[in-house]
């Protein structure tokens, strides 16, 4: 059985893998049938194949980026993190976002991740408006 501390470690391991663009390690943080719901996605991303494709496409849009996790709270199989994302896109656009992620865990991995942030700001900073 996974502990709150184990789940907290998964969150930190995930963001380190995202920052270092290690796709295999990112995907490994998720259960095989996990969902990832992101404000810019048309629908939740489902399963390892879609997760790999999603993260490959999104990491490729930045010349540099960092996720700073400012708070993690875990209770049983649920968790939440607050974070600050700072990046520069490959076309020179500066991005600064503050998000909140909500997690459900199963077997020591993410079963579901929901990313919450101001979608208007996210779309504007990504140049999609």
Secondary structure, 3 states (H helix, E strand, C coil): CCCHHHHHHHHHHHHHHHHCCCHHHHHHCEEEEEEEECCCCCCCEEHHHHHHHHHHHHHCCEEEEEEEEEEEEEECCEEEEEEEEEEEECCCCEEEEEEEEEEEEECCEEEEEEEECCHHHHHHHCCCC
